C-alpha cells in the first residue's frame, strides 16, 4: 500500500537509525480488506490521511493488523 518515513526515530528495536526509519504496509484485497504492518500508534492518523488520496479502498478496510509494543 505505502511507505511512511519517520524522520525522528533514532532507534528501532535496538538498531541505530540516524536518518529515520521507513515503515512499509501491505493491503490484502480479499473479501475483507486487511491492512497489515502500519506505523506506530502516534503516526497512525497521519498515515491513513496520506493514503486516502492514493487508494480509494481505505474507507472499506475491515481489519488492521499492526505491531504493538
C-alpha positions in Angstrom: 0.0 0.0 0.0 2.5 2.6 1.1 5.7 3.5 2.9 5.9 6.0 5.7 9.1 7.7 6.8 9.5 8.6 10.5 12.4 11.1 10.3 12.9 11.5 14.0 13.1 7.8 15.0 16.8 7.2 16.1 16.4 3.6 17.5 14.3 0.9 16.1 14.2 -2.4 18.0 17.8 -1.9 19.2 19.2 -0.8 15.9 20.6 2.7 15.3 18.6 4.7 12.7 20.4 8.0 12.4 18.4 9.0 9.3 15.0 7.9 10.4 13.0 4.7 9.6 10.7 3.6 6.9 7.6 1.6 7.6 6.1 -0.5 4.8 2.5 -1.6 4.8 0.5 -4.1 2.8 -3.1 -4.2 1.8 -4.7 -7.6 1.3 -7.5 -7.3 -1.3 -9.9 -10.1 -0.4 -13.5 -10.4 0.9 -12.4 -8.4 3.9 -9.8 -5.7 3.1 -7.0 -6.0 5.6 -4.2 -3.6 6.2 -1.0 -5.1 7.7 2.0 -3.7 9.4 1.3 0.0 9.6 3.1 2.7 11.8 3.4 3.5 15.5 0.1 4.5 17.2 1.1 8.2 17.3 1.5 8.3 13.5 -1.5 6.2 12.5 -4.0 9.0 11.7 -1.4 10.8 9.6 -0.6 7.5 7.8 -4.3 7.0 6.9 -4.8 10.6 5.9 -1.8 10.4 3.5 -3.1 7.2 1.9 -6.7 8.3 1.4 -5.7 10.3 -1.6 -3.9 7.4 -3.2 -6.2 4.4 -2.5 -10.0 4.7 -2.7 -10.4 1.5 -0.7 -9.1 2.9 2.6 -12.7 3.6 3.7 -13.6 -0.1 3.1 -10.8 -1.6 5.2 -12.3 -4.1 7.7 -9.2 -5.2 9.6 -6.0 -3.5 10.7 -3.1 -5.6 12.0 -0.2 -3.7 13.5 2.6 -4.3 15.8 2.1 -3.3 19.4 4.8 -2.5 21.9 
